[in-house]
């Protein structure tokens, strides 16, 4: 292993990852960046953001803030990716910059919740929207009725859960067949879903603009209306309340734009990674953020703001298209979201196992995950991830007061959003640390706008994190606990590794 923070030579990279097939070019890498970012969030989260923020203008500002943070992070990560272009991404960066334990805590959280929980969530979202075409696919249509484990938790198998599980298994299998299979699926579905977003934007901005909605939304763009209180006596009608509302709303928009860095997990399979990784991160994030901002402008050109805030089941995109095409709008949007979520699941399934592979190479994950299969992909790692994602689909939360069922993975993802921000901040702070302790290290790409760009991310994400811990303690502190539960696991694995070495010798 090279000195922490030092760039690795091309010879060491070839030796360390000679089994991988470098089959991802720039276009493929951009498709993975964009594909992991675009799921179902952009079609839904603007409703909740609108209720918190309360005005069209500030809704667009909140999305712009998300864009600034995401692009700043991607530009900063590009430097680290060019210095350490190995399978594992952020796990490798944290391990090399700080310590193996910090890298493991990220990898632990990634496997337990972040990657697998997102796969489970997006797979069930795919199934839910399939229900618009085939009504028998529903979370209320049970193949196995809920079996209550306690007052607040149950296990069930609905037709929607079943479809979600089948999608996870299918995409795990196709990716285990080789990089070429996963790449073909990824490129096709990412092109299709970016095309669907372009079509929605075109409808909203050019084809079917609603003059009444435009007048109401943009003439009074900064006037608060339909607000949901953030806390007792606090809402977006005051300057401080607006600041809190924008920060709290980032849990939706940042999550919708998350996973942009997943391409770095697969760095061992990227052609000319020192150039391709920084370029793909920049191009992919800028493309998606531009689409997201224009999509929200399209919503405001099609729907009155109150209709965005109170869209049925928060499905803003569906309401927007249905306002133009009442007969087939819902079906068209269901198809678009199915395409979007399917492609998103594929990219998540493809990328995550490369991080577990890197952990297993260090003796910090299942030993079988350290091997590549005959197709030169981490097959065991893929199936271990798939099995855990499937298991996360089954547990349900239950509210006895309303007799409503939720999904455990949704709670877990809410819990770790703040923890993921901590890891992002630490990683970008690590970029600054490397500049100081290894100023002469080989940097094929240097962060554009350094140190302002990484500083913007650290300050902006730090503000969001502080507000979430202060005003959303029920979701932030449990997430930190999930991360810290990795410490005893790391200790056990470290002891096991130290015992195994003499035995191997």
C-alpha positions in Angstrom: 0.0 0.0 0.0 1.4 3.4 -0.9 2.0 6.1 1.7 -1.4 7.6 2.7 -2.4 10.4 0.3 0.4 9.7 -2.2 -0.8 9.0 -5.7 -0.3 5.5 -6.9 1.8 4.7 -9.9 0.3 3.2 -13.1 2.4 0.1 -12.4 1.0 -0.4 -8.9 -2.5 0.1 -10.3 -2.0 -2.6 -13.0 -0.6 -5.0 -10.4 -3.3 -4.4 -7.8 -6.3 -4.7 -10.2 -4.9 -6.6 -13.1 -8.0 -8.9 -13.1 -10.5 -6.2 -13.7 -11.5 -5.4 -17.3 -11.2 -1.7 -18.0 -14.3 -1.4 -20.2 -15.8 1.9 -19.1 -15.1 4.8 -21.4 -16.1 8.5 -20.8 -19.6 8.1 -22.1 -20.2 4.9 -20.0 -18.9 6.7 -16.9 -21.1 9.8 -17.4 -24.0 7.4 -17.8 -23.2 5.8 -14.5 -22.9 9.2 -12.8 -26.2 10.5 -14.2 -27.9 7.1 -13.9 -27.3 6.8 -10.1 -28.5 10.4 -9.5 -31.8 10.2 -11.4 -34.2 7.8 -9.7 -37.7 8.7 -8.5 -36.8 11.7 -6.2 -37.0 14.4 -8.8 -40.6 13.4 -9.6 -41.7 13.5 -6.0 -39.7 15.5 -3.4 -40.6 19.0 -4.7 -44.0 18.6 -3.0 -42.5 18.3 0.5 -39.9 20.9 -0.2 -42.7 23.3 -1.3 -44.6 22.7 1.9 -41.5 23.5 4.0 -40.3 26.5 2.0 -43.6 27.9 0.9 -42.8 29.9 -2.2 -41.9 29.1 -5.9 -38.8 31.4 -5.9 -37.3 29.9 -2.8 -38.1 26.4 -4.0 -35.9 27.1 -7.0 -33.2 28.6 -4.8 -33.2 25.4 -2.6 -32.7 23.3 -5.7 -30.0 25.7 -6.9 -28.3 25.3 -3.5 -28.4 21.5 -4.0 -26.8 22.0 -7.4 -24.0 24.1 -6.0 -23.2 21.6 -3.3 -23.3 18.6 -5.6 -21.2 20.1 -8.3 -18.7 21.5 -5.8 -18.4 18.0 -4.3 -18.0 16.4 -7.7 -15.2 18.8 -8.7 -13.4 18.2 -5.4 -13.8 14.4 -5.7 -12.3 14.5 -9.1 -8.9 15.3 -7.7 -9.0 12.4 -5.2 -10.2 10.1 -8.0 -7.3 11.0 -10.2 -4.8 10.5 -7.4 -6.2 7.1 -6.2 -8.1 5.6 -9.2 -8.7 2.2 -7.5 -11.9 0.2 -6.9 -13.5 1.3 -3.7 -13.9 5.1 -4.1 -14.7 6.9 -0.9 -13.7 3.8 1.2 -10.2 4.1 -0.3 -10.0 7.9 0.1 -11.0 7.8 3.8 -8.7 4.9 4.5 -5.7 6.5 2.8 -6.3 10.1 4.1 -7.3 9.3 7.7 -7.3 5.7 8.9 -8.6 2.2 8.0 -11.2 2.5 10.7 -12.8 5.6 9.2 -12.8 3.9 5.8 -14.5 0.9 7.3 -17.2 2.9 9.0 -18.1 4.4 5.7 -18.0 1.0 4.0 -20.1 -0.5 6.8 -22.8 2.2 6.5 -22.7 1.9 2.7 -23.4 -1.8 2.8 -25.9 -1.9 5.7 -28.0 1.1 4.6 -26.8 3.6 2.1 -26.4 1.5 -1.0 -28.6 -1.5 -0.2 -31.3 0.6 1.4 -31.4 2.9 -1.7 -31.6 -0.2 -3.9 -34.5 -1.5 -1.9 -36.3 1.8 -1.9 -35.9 2.5 -5.6 -36.9 -1.1 -6.5 -40.2 -0.7 -4.6 -40.7 2.7 -6.2 -40.4 0.9 -9.5 -43.0 -1.5 -8.4 -45.4 1.2 -7.1 -45.4 3.0 -10.4 -45.8 -0.3 -12.2 -49.1 -0.4 -10.4 -50.4 2.4 -12.6 -50.2 -0.1 -15.5 -51.0 -3.3 -13.6 -53.2 -2.5 -10.6 -52.6 -5.9 -9.0 -49.1 -4.6 -8.2 -49.7 -2.9 -4.9 -48.3 -2.7 -1.4 -51.8 -3.5 -0.1 -52.1 -6.7 -2.2 -50.5 -9.3 0.0 -49.0 -12.6 -1.0 -48.0 -13.0 2.7 -50.0 -10.8 5.1 -48.0 -8.7 7.6 -46.6 -10.8 10.4 -46.1 -8.5 13.4 -42.7 -8.9 15.2 -43.6 -6.2 17.7 -46.0 -3.3 18.2 -44.1 -1.2 15.6 -42.6 -3.7 13.2 -43.9 -6.4 10.9 -42.7 -8.5 7.9 -44.8 -8.9 4.8 -44.7 -9.8 1.1 -47.0 -7.7 -1.1 -47.1 -7.9 -4.8 -45.2 -4.6 -4.9 -42.5 -6.0 -2.6 -42.3 -9.1 -4.8 -41.8 -7.1 -8.0 -39.1 -5.1 -6.2 -37.3 -8.2 -5.1 -37.5 -9.7 -8.6 -36.0 -6.5 -10.1 -33.1 -6.7 -7.6 -32.4 -10.3 -8.4 -32.6 -9.7 -12.2 -30.2 -6.8 -12.2 -27.8 -8.5 -9.8 -27.7 -11.5 -12.2 -27.2 -9.4 -15.3 -24.3 -7.5 -13.6 -22.8 -10.8 -12.4 -22.5 -11.9 -16.1 -19.9 -9.2 -16.8 -19.3 -5.5 -17.0 -20.5 -5.4 -20.6 -24.0 -6.5 -19.6 -24.3 -3.9 -16.9 -22.9 -1.2 -19.1 -25.4 -1.9 -21.9 -28.4 -1.8 -19.5 -27.0 1.3 -17.9 -26.4 3.3 -21.1 -29.8 2.4 -22.6 -31.9 3.3 -19.5 -29.9 6.5 -18.7 -30.3 7.8 -22.2 -34.0 6.9 -22.0 -34.7 8.6 -18.7 -32.7 11.8 -19.5 -34.8 11.9 -22.7 -38.0 11.5 -20.6 -36.9 14.5 -18.4 -36.1 16.5 -21.5 -39.6 15.7 -22.8 -41.2 16.8 -19.5 -39.2 20.0 -19.6 -40.2 20.7 -23.2 -43.9 20.2 -22.4 -43.7 22.6 -19.4 -41.6 25.3 -21.0 -42.8 25.3 -24.6 -45.7 23.0 -25.5 -48.3 23.4 -22.8 -47.5 26.3 -20.5 -50.2 27.2 -18.1 -50.6 31.0 -18.3 -52.5 31.1 -15.0 -49.9 29.0 -13.2 -47.1 31.1 -14.5 -48.8 34.4 -13.5 -49.5 33.1 -10.0 -46.1 31.4 -9.4 -43.7 34.0 -10.9 -45.6 37.3 -10.2 -45.6 36.3 -6.5 -42.5 34.1 -6.5 -41.3 35.1 -3.0 -44.7 35.2 -1.2 -45.1 32.4 1.4 -48.2 30.2 1.2 -49.3 26.8 2.4 -46.5 26.4 4.9 -45.8 23.4 7.1 -44.4 24.5 10.4 -40.8 23.3 11.0 -41.1 23.4 14.8 -43.2 25.1 17.4 -43.4 28.8 16.4 -41.0 28.3 13.5 -41.7 28.4 9.8 -40.4 29.9 6.6 -42.1 33.3 7.1 -39.0 34.6 9.0 -35.5 34.9 7.7 -34.2 32.4 10.1 -37.1 30.1 9.5 -36.5 30.3 5.8 -32.8 29.3 6.3 -33.9 26.3 8.4 -36.5 25.3 5.8 -34.0 25.4 3.0 -31.5 23.3 5.0 -34.1 20.8 6.2 -35.5 20.5 2.6 -32.0 19.4 1.4 -32.6 16.0 2.9 -35.0 15.5 0.0 -33.2 17.3 -2.8 -29.7 16.1 -1.9 -30.9 12.6 -1.6 -32.5 13.0 -5.1 -29.0 14.1 -6.4 -27.0 11.6 -4.4 -24.8 8.7 -5.5 -23.0 10.8 -8.1 -19.7 9.5 -6.8 -20.6 5.8 -7.4 -18.5 5.8 -10.5 -15.4 6.0 -8.3 -16.3 2.6 -6.8 -15.7 1.1 -10.2 -12.5 3.1 -10.9 -10.6 -0.2 -11.5 -12.7 -0.8 -14.6 -12.5 2.8 -16.1 -10.3 3.4 -19.1 -7.7 6.1 -18.5 -9.2 6.7 -15.0 -7.0 9.7 -14.1 -8.7 11.7 -16.9 -12.0 9.9 -17.3 -13.1 10.0 -13.6 -12.8 13.8 -13.0 -14.4 14.5 -16.4 -17.3 12.1 -15.9 -18.0 13.5 -12.4 -18.1 17.0 -13.7 -20.1 16.3 -16.8 -22.6 14.0 -15.2 -23.4 16.2 -12.2 -23.7 19.4 -14.3 -26.0 17.6 -16.7 -28.3 16.2 -14.0 -28.5 19.4 -11.9 -29.4 21.4 -15.1 -32.2 18.9 -15.8 -33.4 19.1 -12.2 -33.6 22.9 -12.2 -35.4 23.0 -15.5 -37.8 20.2 -14.4 -38.8 22.3 -11.4 -39.3 25.4 -13.6 -41.5 23.2 -15.8 -43.5 22.2 -12.8 -44.1 25.9 -12.0 -45.1 26.5 -15.6 -47.7 23.7 -15.5 -49.2 23.8 -12.0 -50.2 26.4 -9.4 -47.8 26.2 -6.4 -50.6 24.8 -4.2 -51.0 21.9 -6.6 -47.3 21.2 -6.3 -47.4 21.3 -2.6 -50.4 19.0 -2.4 -50.0 16.7 -5.4 -51.6 13.3 -4.7 -49.0 11.1 -2.9 -46.5 13.9 -3.6 -46.3 12.8 -7.3 -45.7 16.2 -8.7 -44.5 15.0 -12.1 -47.6 12.9 -12.5 -49.9 15.8 -11.6 -48.0 18.1 -14.0 -48.3 15.8 -17.0 -51.9 14.8 -16.1 -52.8 18.5 -16.3 -51.8 18.5 -19.9 -52.8 15.0 -21.0 -55.7 14.0 -18.6 -56.3 10.7 -20.2 -52.8 9.3 -20.6 -50.6 11.7 -18.5 -50.5 9.3 -15.5 -49.6 6.3 -17.7 -46.9 8.2 -19.5 -45.3 9.4 -16.3 -45.5 6.0 -14.7 -43.6 4.6 -17.7 -41.0 7.4 -17.5 -40.5 6.8 -13.8 -40.3 3.0 -14.3 -37.5 3.6 -16.9 -35.8 6.0 -14.5 -35.9 3.8 -11.5 -34.9 0.7 -13.4 -31.8 2.4 -14.7 -31.0 3.8 -11.2 -31.2 0.4 -9.6 -28.9 -1.0 -12.2 -26.2 1.6 -11.6 -26.5 1.2 -7.8 -26.2 -2.6 -8.2 -23.2 -2.3 -10.5 -21.2 0.2 -8.4 -21.6 -0.8 -4.8 -19.9 -4.3 -4.9 -16.7 -2.7 -6.0 -16.4 -0.9 -2.7 -17.1 -4.2 -0.8 -14.5 -5.9 -3.0 -11.9 -3.3 -1.8 -13.0 -3.8 1.8 -12.7 -7.6 1.4 -9.2 -7.2 -0.1 -8.3 -5.5 3.2 -9.8 -8.3 5.3 -12.8 -6.1 6.4 -15.6 -7.9 4.6 -16.6 -11.4 3.7 -13.5 -13.2 2.3 -15.5 -14.5 -0.8 -16.2 -10.8 -1.8 -12.5 -10.3 -2.5 -12.6 -12.5 -5.6 -13.7 -11.8 -9.1 -15.7 -14.4 -11.0 -15.1 -15.8 -14.5 -16.7 -12.7 -16.0 -14.0 -10.5 -14.2 -16.6 -8.8 -11.9 -17.0 -9.2 -8.1 -19.7 -11.8 -8.3 -19.9 -12.8 -4.7 -19.9 -9.2 -3.7 -22.8 -8.6 -6.0 -24.9 -11.5 -4.6 -24.1 -10.5 -1.0 -25.3 -7.0 -1.7 -28.4 -8.3 -3.5 -29.3 -10.7 -0.7 -29.2 -7.9 1.9 -31.1 -5.5 -0.3 -33.8 -8.1 -0.7 -34.0 -8.6 3.0 -34.4 -4.9 3.5 -37.5 -4.9 1.3 -39.4 -7.3 3.6 -39.6 -5.5 7.1 -42.4 -3.0 7.5 -42.9 -0.3 10.1 -46.4 -0.1 11.7 -48.2 2.9 13.3 -50.8 1.5 15.7 -52.6 4.9 15.9 -53.2 5.1 12.1 -52.9 1.4 11.3 -50.6 2.4 8.5 -47.6 0.4 7.3 -44.4 2.0 6.2 -41.0 0.6 5.0 -38.1 0.0 7.3 -35.5 0.9 4.6 -37.2 4.4 4.4 -36.6 5.0 8.1 -33.0 3.7 7.8 -32.3 6.0 4.8 -33.8 9.0 6.7 -31.4 8.1 9.6 -28.2 7.9 7.5 -28.7 11.0 5.2 -26.9 13.2 7.8 -24.3 10.5 8.4 -23.5 10.4 4.7 -23.0 14.2 4.8 -20.5 13.7 7.5 -18.5 11.3 5.3 -18.7 13.7 2.3 -17.4 16.6 4.4 -14.6 14.5 5.8 -13.6 13.3 2.4 -13.5 16.9 0.9 -11.7 18.1 4.0 -9.2 15.3 3.3 -8.5 16.9 -0.1 -7.4 20.0 1.7 -5.3 17.9 4.2 -3.5 16.1 1.3 -2.7 19.5 -0.3 -0.9 20.4 2.9 0.8 17.1 3.9 1.6 15.9 0.3 2.0 19.1 -1.7 4.2 17.5 -4.3 2.0 14.4 -4.9 1.1 13.7 -8.5 -2.3 15.3 -9.2 -3.3 14.6 -12.8 -6.4 16.8 -12.2 -6.5 19.6 -9.6 -9.8 20.8 -8.2 -11.1 23.8 -10.2 -11.5 26.8 -8.0 -9.5 25.4 -5.1 -9.7 26.2 -2.2 -13.0 28.1 -2.8 -14.9 25.2 -4.3 -14.2 22.6 -1.6 -14.7 25.4 1.0 -18.2 26.1 -0.4 -19.1 22.5 0.0 -17.7 22.1 3.5 -19.5 25.3 4.7 -22.8 24.6 2.9 -23.0 21.0 3.9 -21.9 21.8 7.4 -24.7 24.3 7.7 -27.3 21.7 6.5 -25.8 19.1 8.9 -26.0 21.4 11.9 -29.7 22.3 11.1 -30.6 18.6 10.7 -29.1 17.7 14.0 -30.8 20.6 15.7 -34.3 20.3 14.1 -34.5 16.7 13.0 -32.9 14.9 16.0 -35.2 11.8 15.6 -33.6 11.0 12.3 -30.1 12.3 12.6 -28.9 10.9 15.9 -30.0 7.3 15.2 -28.1 7.5 11.9 -24.9 8.3 13.9 -25.6 5.3 16.1 -25.8 3.1 13.0 -22.4 4.3 11.9 -20.9 3.8 15.4 -22.2 0.3 15.6 -19.5 -0.5 13.0 -16.7 0.1 15.6 -17.1 -3.3 17.4 -17.4 -5.0 14.1 -14.2 -3.4 13.0 -12.5 -4.5 16.2 -13.6 -8.1 15.7 -12.4 -8.1 12.1 -9.1 -6.5 13.0 -8.5 -9.1 15.8 -9.5 -11.9 13.4 -7.1 -10.5 10.8 -4.2 -10.3 13.2 -4.8 -14.0 14.3 -5.1 -15.1 10.7 -1.8 -13.7 9.6 0.4 -15.9 11.8 -1.7 -18.9 10.8 -1.2 -18.1 7.1 2.5 -17.7 7.7 
